[in-house]
Every structure is written in structure tokens, then in C-alpha cells.
Amino acid sequence: MIPGEVLTLDGHIELNPGRKTNTISVANTGDRPIQVGSHYHFFETNVALQFDRKTSRGMRLNIASGTAVRFEPGQSRTVELVDLAGNRTVFGFRGLVMGSLTAKKAAVTKAVATPTDKAKATIKNAQSVKAKRAVKEAK
């Protein structure tokens, strides 16, 4: 054996046998490349990736562990997703789930909000803060 060598069985190795899969079309609407790793909760990927987020909830890319898929700006491609296994709790990523995948409504609402919706909310909040400061300074 050579250091670092990987020995595998002859033939094809089936990834994630028996798990539910879903094939979706994904488009990078941003101006920078986006890379998504094999175990990233696809539902919570970068908002510049445009796809049906509701159907991707609780799923990850159906690719070999430790690999990734890169989406170039303006590129569309079809990917296969696979159900997450284990106890089906998700923590981290963009913080949309932070627990069991069965509690979904708030996470779906956050995930499907467009960047424009988020920008409008930020502007509205900034205007409110500015107005409060003006009132305070006027006193």
C-alpha cells in the first residue's frame, strides 16, 4: 500500500442507496461563483442561487463526501439532491432551521424571501432609525 492510497472494490459504488432523491434546476443569479459542498443543507445555500427552495428542504447534494458543485455566475445546471439521514436536525448554515426539520414554516419563509425583500426591510429599518434620531436631536 502507498501512503494516501485508497483501495476500493471493483465495479460501481452506489451513493446513498434507498434514500429519497430530487432533481432540480439551479441558476446562479449572482456575480460571483458559488460552491456548495456535499453535506451542506441545500435549502440554506446562498440567496443568489435560484431554485425551488421548498422542495430542497432537508436535502443535500447527492455527490461523494468531501466533494462540491460550483455554480459560475449566470450558469444554470441540474443537480440531484438526497434526503439528510440521521435524526434530521439541522444547525448552523444560514440559521434558517436551527433544530428539527419538522418545524418548517418559519424556515421556509426566511429562505424564500428574495434579496430585494431583505433590502427593502433593511432600508425601512434604517429610515426608522434615522427618523428616531432626528426626533431625539430636535428635543
C-alpha positions in Angstrom: 0.0 0.0 0.0 1.2 3.5 -0.9 0.7 6.3 1.8 -2.6 8.0 1.0 -3.8 5.3 -1.4 -7.5 4.4 -1.4 -8.4 0.8 -2.2 -12.0 0.3 -3.5 -14.0 -2.7 -4.6 -14.3 -3.4 -8.3 -17.4 -2.0 -10.0 -19.6 0.9 -9.2 -20.2 2.2 -5.7 -23.8 3.4 -5.2 -24.2 6.6 -3.2 -27.0 6.8 -0.6 -28.9 3.7 -1.6 -32.6 3.6 -0.7 -32.9 7.4 0.1 -35.4 9.7 -1.5 -33.8 11.9 -4.2 -35.0 15.0 -6.0 -33.6 16.5 -9.2 -33.8 20.3 -9.5 -32.6 23.1 -11.8 -30.4 25.7 -10.1 -29.3 29.1 -11.5 -26.6 31.4 -10.1 -28.1 34.9 -10.5 -25.1 36.5 -8.7 -21.9 38.0 -10.0 -19.6 35.6 -8.2 -19.0 31.8 -8.3 -20.8 29.8 -5.6 -19.5 26.5 -4.4 -21.7 24.1 -2.4 -20.2 21.2 -0.5 -21.5 17.6 -0.3 -23.1 17.9 3.1 -24.4 21.5 3.0 -28.2 21.8 3.7 -29.1 22.9 0.1 -32.2 24.7 1.3 -29.9 27.2 3.1 -27.5 27.9 0.2 -26.6 31.4 -1.0 -29.6 33.5 -1.9 -28.1 34.2 -5.4 -28.8 30.5 -6.2 -32.3 30.5 -7.7 -34.3 27.2 -7.4 -37.4 25.8 -5.6 -36.2 26.0 -2.0 -39.3 24.4 -0.6 -38.5 21.1 -2.3 -34.9 21.2 -1.2 -35.6 21.4 2.5 -33.9 18.6 4.4 -31.8 17.6 1.4 -28.1 17.9 0.3 -26.3 17.3 -2.9 -26.2 13.6 -3.9 -22.4 13.6 -4.6 -19.4 11.9 -3.0 -18.5 13.0 0.5 -15.9 15.8 0.6 -16.7 17.0 -3.0 -18.6 20.1 -4.1 -20.5 21.6 -7.1 -19.5 25.0 -8.4 -22.1 27.4 -9.9 -20.5 30.1 -12.1 -22.2 33.5 -12.4 -25.1 33.2 -14.9 -24.8 29.4 -15.1 -27.8 27.1 -14.7 -27.4 23.4 -14.1 -29.4 20.4 -12.9 -28.4 18.7 -9.7 -29.6 15.7 -7.7 -30.4 16.1 -4.0 -30.7 13.4 -1.4 -32.5 13.3 1.9 -30.4 14.1 5.0 -30.1 11.0 7.2 -29.8 10.6 11.0 -32.0 12.4 13.4 -32.9 15.1 10.8 -31.9 18.1 12.8 -30.0 21.0 11.2 -27.9 23.6 13.0 -25.8 26.4 11.6 -25.5 27.1 7.9 -27.7 30.3 7.4 -29.5 29.7 10.7 -32.9 29.1 9.0 -33.8 25.8 10.7 -31.7 25.6 13.9 -33.3 22.3 15.0 -35.7 19.7 13.8 -36.7 19.6 10.1 -40.3 19.1 11.2 -40.7 22.7 12.3 -40.6 24.3 8.9 -42.9 27.3 8.4 -40.5 30.0 9.7 -37.5 28.5 7.9 -39.4 28.4 4.6 -40.5 32.0 5.0 -36.9 33.1 5.7 -35.4 31.1 2.8 -37.8 32.2 0.1 -37.6 35.9 0.9 -35.9 37.5 -2.1 -32.8 39.7 -1.6 -34.9 42.6 -2.7 -37.4 41.9 0.2 -34.5 41.8 2.6 -33.1 45.0 1.2 -36.4 46.8 1.5 -36.7 45.7 5.1 -33.2 47.0 5.8 -33.9 50.3 4.2 -37.2 50.6 6.1 -35.4 49.9 9.4 -32.6 52.4 8.6 -35.3 55.1 7.8 -37.0 54.4 11.1 -33.7 54.7 13.0 -32.9 57.9 11.1 -36.3 59.3 12.0 -36.0 58.4 15.7 -32.5 60.2 15.8 -34.0 63.3 14.1 -36.8 63.5 16.7 -34.2 62.9 19.6 -31.9 65.7 18.2 -34.8 68.1 17.8 -35.6 67.9 21.5 
